[in-house]
Amino acid sequence: MAKAKNPRRVADNEAMAKVRMLRTSPQKLNLVAQLIRGKKVDKALTDLTFSKKRISEDVRKCLQSAIANAENNHNLDVDDLIVAEAYVGKNLIMKRGRPRARGRYGKIMKPFSELTILVRQIEEQA
């Protein structure tokens, strides 16, 4: 009497990883996501390791999670993986403030983002 198995959200040659509540703005996170789109995963990991952006460490962890999902859960070959998609979404915004001159109030917005990375196995052309 078990429930029916949910269908996969991605194709058979793909794997996905998602990280939520990254403490950076989506605009800054998208700059790092653009850095890895369409690259082979080993090249993308190298680029993220040596990037000077603070958030690149969290993006690297998400990419490693997607690679591990592909290898362990979907039996894909790690050497043939590319970063098919890397897209960024908005999350909550913490609203803070600071008193300013003449009774005014300066808004301070502290945005959060989320990142989704999709890796795909490509067949080598002979």
Phi, psi and omega in degrees: 000030180283157177290156176291146182291136178292142176289154180291144180279339181238170182290174183291336181258023182229158174215155188224152171218144183225139176232134182247165175059046172277128187276072174201165180282150179300329180295317179289323179292326180293331176298322179284325178294325177296331182296331187249351184299130175081001182266160171292151189294326180291323177292321179294320178297320178296316180297320181288326180296321184259010177284146181270355180287140182296322187281351183295335177295318179290325177293322178296319178297321178294319178295320177295326176294319178295322178295317179295321176297319180296319184285312188274320186269332187238005176053047178261153180278124185294328184290340183257013184272141171234159175277100183286315180220145172214105183233157191241143176230162178276151175231204184289163177235120174282130182256119178236172181208171181214132178294139180240183183291155174058038173075013181270176186224122179267124180284138172236115180260131179241093187278154173240156181226171171226152187230134176237128179240129179242121177253145183229141177272128178250145178274136180289133176277131182266000000 
